[in-house]
Amino acid sequence: MRKLFNRLHLYFIPKKYWDNAHALRNAKMLVNTTLLSALFAFFYFFNTIIFQMEDIKYNMVFCIIAFSVLPFLFKSGVSRVGIANAFSAIALFCTAFDIYFSRGLYSWSM
């Protein structure tokens, strides 16, 4: 199983990061983060179905697609900083969307 994940990392990491161990480790963390976030959004999608959160369900579909595309963009040559910034922007947008449409702004704890 470990070899499978290692091959998955190396599939998405461009060759220019393989020469430097520090850059390779950073690239692996970036790929891990994007893939795990896509996986989390995929499982959270089922929660939105169970709890009938219609607006958030469509947001989770967007998150799954957006986070899944980022490793492919990284492989195609987009810089690591560009992917990290895109990841942060997607995560910020989706979190704000979820808070607003789940009525989190009006909860008693805020």
Secondary structure as UniProt FT lines:
FT   HELIX           2..12
FT   HELIX           15..17
FT   HELIX           21..50
FT   TURN            51..52
FT   HELIX           54..76
FT   HELIX           80..101
FT   TURN            102..103
FT   HELIX           104..106
FT   TURN            108..109
//
